[in-house]
Amino acid sequence: MPRDPRPKSVKPGDLPAEPAPVARLLGREGLRPRVAVAARLQEIWKAVLDLDEFGPRDDFFELGGDSLAAATLMVEIELAFGVKLPMSILLEAPTIAALADHILDGIGRTEARILVPIEPAGDRTPIFFVHGLHGQVLFARHLRGRLGEGRPIFGLQGRIVPRPGGDAESVPEIAADYLAAVREVRPEGSLILAGYCAGTLIAWEMARQLAASGQPVAALIGIDPPVALEGDVGGPADAPEGDYGSPEAFRDEARWIIAASAERNADPTIIGRGEDAVEQAVGRAERLRMILNNYRPGPLAGKVAFICSAPRVRRLKEAANPWRKILPRSSRLYPAGESHLELFRNRSELVAQAMALCMKELAL
């Protein structure tokens, strides 16, 4: 988890006893679901209509949209929000402003799935991105079309509804749950697993389970993974009260990151799911943090690569780093950026460049 994106009004050691309201964390009235959805819709309309100049109340068809563009728009809406709308909705709601309301209504009535199709078409080996500590895979949408032509891309986001049989209590259980979702679209055949930050541990366990079943992955790619493997997910587990890593600091930081990211990316697991959606996501992050900090990964054979920011590159190169005991000798390390946050700026440009190079060198 990044250390710095903490609300400026909250200082280490001086955290509020009660959860900081999302309104204060964002510096205004709180989450604005309709604004977030409309902004994301505008990006989609720009791509579909190949236009830059239009407003939220401009008519889709008057801007040049036809039946083919409408069909493409519905596909993109489903990919972005997980909501399936009929093309005929454009006759009733032909503007961004009107369409945003239908999308929000659809989000509220749609169960968020673990598997998120990002670029589902293609005949090359598919890649599945496992979410980080906060359960989101939104950054992966910026990788569409940037990892080679014909490369299917899927995300695995954190479960937000109860799992049949009860919540997972361990990383192996989570990994098995996610592999079941993967097999819905990839019943057999090779695949690439990629983990974002703490999600590398889940991806690692998924790869071990696949290897044990006689179906090793084509490769595992970790994007700025935890480096100590000893209770360091989300900060030092033994941090003093109020310091980075302590329960209060973790919750406050998670709350800010989840809320800000939800609005910036129109996250359909948060936006449109009720006023307590952020707080529920914080609770899920806390639970996942405890589960991950109890996991100790075992060795993994095959192609493994880590894409890391400078501080984590230095830590991984230390002779005593525990990863060195379980990484295959052929594993590769790709430096990218000076900080964790820098990796995901400018539409994840550094991640896209490093992954493209990594996959080329690994012949994926």
ChimeraX attribute file (.defattr): number of C-alpha atoms within 10 A of each C-alpha:
attribute: neighborCount
match mode: 1-to-1
recipient: residues
	/A:1	23
	/A:2	14
	/A:3	14
	/A:4	11
	/A:5	12
	/A:6	20
	/A:7	17
	/A:8	8
	/A:9	10
	/A:10	15
	/A:11	14
	/A:12	14
	/A:13	14
	/A:14	13
	/A:15	17
	/A:16	13
	/A:17	7
	/A:18	8
	/A:19	12
	/A:20	17
	/A:21	16
	/A:22	22
	/A:23	14
	/A:24	13
	/A:25	23
	/A:26	16
	/A:27	11
	/A:28	10
	/A:29	11
	/A:30	16
	/A:31	22
	/A:32	16
	/A:33	22
	/A:34	17
	/A:35	15
	/A:36	19
	/A:37	27
	/A:38	22
	/A:39	20
	/A:40	20
	/A:41	25
	/A:42	18
	/A:43	12
	/A:44	17
	/A:45	23
	/A:46	13
	/A:47	14
	/A:48	17
	/A:49	18
	/A:50	10
	/A:51	12
	/A:52	11
	/A:53	8
	/A:54	14
	/A:55	11
	/A:56	17
	/A:57	13
	/A:58	14
	/A:59	17
	/A:60	21
	/A:61	16
	/A:62	9
	/A:63	12
	/A:64	11
	/A:65	16
	/A:66	13
	/A:67	10
	/A:68	9
	/A:69	17
	/A:70	21
	/A:71	14
	/A:72	17
	/A:73	22
	/A:74	18
	/A:75	17
	/A:76	21
	/A:77	18
	/A:78	16
	/A:79	17
	/A:80	22
	/A:81	23
	/A:82	22
	/A:83	23
	/A:84	16
	/A:85	17
	/A:86	10
	/A:87	16
	/A:88	11
	/A:89	14
	/A:90	19
	/A:91	11
	/A:92	10
	/A:93	17
	/A:94	19
	/A:95	19
	/A:96	23
	/A:97	20
	/A:98	16
	/A:99	21
	/A:100	22
	/A:101	17
	/A:102	14
	/A:103	24
	/A:104	21
	/A:105	14
	/A:106	18
	/A:107	21
	/A:108	17
	/A:109	12
	/A:110	16
	/A:111	14
	/A:112	20
	/A:113	15
	/A:114	21
	/A:115	22
	/A:116	24
	/A:117	19
	/A:118	23
	/A:119	21
	/A:120	17
	/A:121	12
	/A:122	13
	/A:123	10
	/A:124	14
	/A:125	16
	/A:126	23
	/A:127	23
	/A:128	24
	/A:129	27
	/A:130	33
	/A:131	26
	/A:132	24
	/A:133	23
	/A:134	23
	/A:135	24
	/A:136	23
	/A:137	22
	/A:138	19
	/A:139	18
	/A:140	23
	/A:141	19
	/A:142	16
	/A:143	20
	/A:144	17
	/A:145	14
	/A:146	13
	/A:147	21
	/A:148	15
	/A:149	11
	/A:150	15
	/A:151	20
	/A:152	22
	/A:153	24
	/A:154	24
	/A:155	26
	/A:156	26
	/A:157	23
	/A:158	26
	/A:159	21
	/A:160	17
	/A:161	11
	/A:162	9
	/A:163	10
	/A:164	7
	/A:165	6
	/A:166	7
	/A:167	12
	/A:168	19
	/A:169	13
	/A:170	16
	/A:171	23
	/A:172	18
	/A:173	15
	/A:174	20
	/A:175	23
	/A:176	17
	/A:177	16
	/A:178	21
	/A:179	20
	/A:180	14
	/A:181	17
	/A:182	19
	/A:183	11
	/A:184	10
	/A:185	13
	/A:186	13
	/A:187	11
	/A:188	10
	/A:189	12
	/A:190	15
	/A:191	21
	/A:192	21
	/A:193	24
	/A:194	28
	/A:195	26
	/A:196	26
	/A:197	24
	/A:198	28
	/A:199	28
	/A:200	25
	/A:201	27
	/A:202	28
	/A:203	29
	/A:204	26
	/A:205	24
	/A:206	26
	/A:207	27
	/A:208	22
	/A:209	18
	/A:210	16
	/A:211	15
	/A:212	10
	/A:213	9
	/A:214	9
	/A:215	15
	/A:216	22
	/A:217	21
	/A:218	20
	/A:219	21
	/A:220	26
	/A:221	27
	/A:222	26
	/A:223	26
	/A:224	28
	/A:225	25
	/A:226	25
	/A:227	19
	/A:228	16
	/A:229	18
	/A:230	15
	/A:231	19
	/A:232	18
	/A:233	24
	/A:234	28
	/A:235	20
	/A:236	15
	/A:237	17
	/A:238	13
	/A:239	13
	/A:240	14
	/A:241	15
	/A:242	18
	/A:243	19
	/A:244	23
	/A:245	22
	/A:246	19
	/A:247	19
	/A:248	21
	/A:249	26
	/A:250	22
	/A:251	20
	/A:252	23
	/A:253	25
	/A:254	26
	/A:255	27
	/A:256	23
	/A:257	21
	/A:258	23
	/A:259	24
	/A:260	18
	/A:261	16
	/A:262	22
	/A:263	23
	/A:264	17
	/A:265	16
	/A:266	25
	/A:267	24
	/A:268	26
	/A:269	25
	/A:270	26
	/A:271	25
	/A:272	23
	/A:273	17
	/A:274	9
	/A:275	13
	/A:276	10
	/A:277	17
	/A:278	24
	/A:279	19
	/A:280	14
	/A:281	23
	/A:282	24
	/A:283	16
	/A:284	17
	/A:285	23
	/A:286	18
	/A:287	14
	/A:288	24
	/A:289	21
	/A:290	16
	/A:291	17
	/A:292	23
	/A:293	19
	/A:294	15
	/A:295	17
	/A:296	13
	/A:297	16
	/A:298	12
	/A:299	13
	/A:300	17
	/A:301	18
	/A:302	17
	/A:303	20
	/A:304	24
	/A:305	23
	/A:306	24
	/A:307	26
	/A:308	27
	/A:309	22
	/A:310	17
	/A:311	15
	/A:312	19
	/A:313	19
	/A:314	12
	/A:315	15
	/A:316	21
	/A:317	12
	/A:318	11
	/A:319	10
	/A:320	11
	/A:321	13
	/A:322	16
	/A:323	20
	/A:324	15
	/A:325	12
	/A:326	12
	/A:327	18
	/A:328	16
	/A:329	12
	/A:330	10
	/A:331	15
	/A:332	17
	/A:333	16
	/A:334	19
	/A:335	18
	/A:336	22
	/A:337	17
	/A:338	14
	/A:339	16
	/A:340	22
	/A:341	15
	/A:342	15
	/A:343	22
	/A:344	17
	/A:345	12
	/A:346	9
	/A:347	14
	/A:348	17
	/A:349	17
	/A:350	19
	/A:351	25
	/A:352	20
	/A:353	14
	/A:354	20
	/A:355	24
	/A:356	17
	/A:357	14
	/A:358	21
	/A:359	16
	/A:360	12
	/A:361	10
	/A:362	14
	/A:363	9
	/A:364	18
